[in-house]
Amino acid sequence: MSYFTKAASGFFHQIDGLGARVLYVIEYTLNVLLMIYLSIRATIFDQAQGFRTVLSVVSAQIYFTGFQALPLITVLALASGSIVIMQSSAQLSLLGGNEMIGSLLVVVIVREVAPLITALIVIARSGTAVASEIGNMRVNKEIEALEAMGINPLSYIVFPRLLGGIVSVMCLAFYYIFISLIGGFLVTKIVHDMPFAFYAESLARAFTAEDVLLFLLKNSFSGAIIFVVCCYQGLLVKLGSHEVPQVTTKAVVNSIIYVTTFNLTVTTLFYLNQLIQLGLI
């Protein structure tokens, strides 16, 4: 009897732990979404810092997140584009389906690789910087100083980084796609003899309005969630500077989880919808 009691107690303890983790994830997600709303609301109604000041912070964030990441994005885009194009052209030529290369590249690079790789690069470069910067501002009482001057930290700190992050991620993702498809073809041209007119026509036939929608949806969400999560984690610093590395690590981990989960969910729903339209489900 005691054995079954212990087993039941352990089982219910695991259920309680799982429920507590689920509730924590839900609460955390709601707090992050609430910060997005409050930062936008504060920017609209709080004019203490002025529009030019907010615009200068947005510009600085775009410069750091977008422009300074171009060399790294270029290298990774060239590498991934060249590999995908060489492999796909080689395999499709064996199967006699070279006209499908455009569809394959759109599916692999435009829909999946570009949004995910771009988001991971931004998390590694800018997400860590934002979380540690705001955490140090919290330690140095700079947040309290802004509040004492009548400036809402959400409108001066969070919103400019949120807006700059969304713009930067979308521009970087577009640049990644361009370099992957065009630069990757030029690199592949050395190995494979493929006419550019055929390549461009294949890509043009493969692009659809749904691809544009997926591009906007995935990259805008990635930009928003990365920077709002990093700002949220940075603002959680309370006791001292020893918390800054902890919140930075948590910001990176949470951003990766949210971005990959969202991308996977959107991709799954997209292909389920296509299967339903084809009558396969």
Secondary structure as UniProt FT lines:
FT   HELIX           2..45
FT   HELIX           51..65
FT   HELIX           67..69
FT   HELIX           70..95
FT   HELIX           98..100
FT   HELIX           101..105
FT   HELIX           106..113
FT   HELIX           114..122
FT   HELIX           123..127
FT   HELIX           128..139
FT   TURN            140..141
FT   HELIX           142..148
FT   TURN            149..150
FT   HELIX           154..158
FT   HELIX           159..178
FT   HELIX           179..183
FT   HELIX           184..189
FT   TURN            190..191
FT   HELIX           196..206
FT   HELIX           209..235
FT   TURN            241..242
FT   HELIX           243..277
FT   TURN            278..279
//
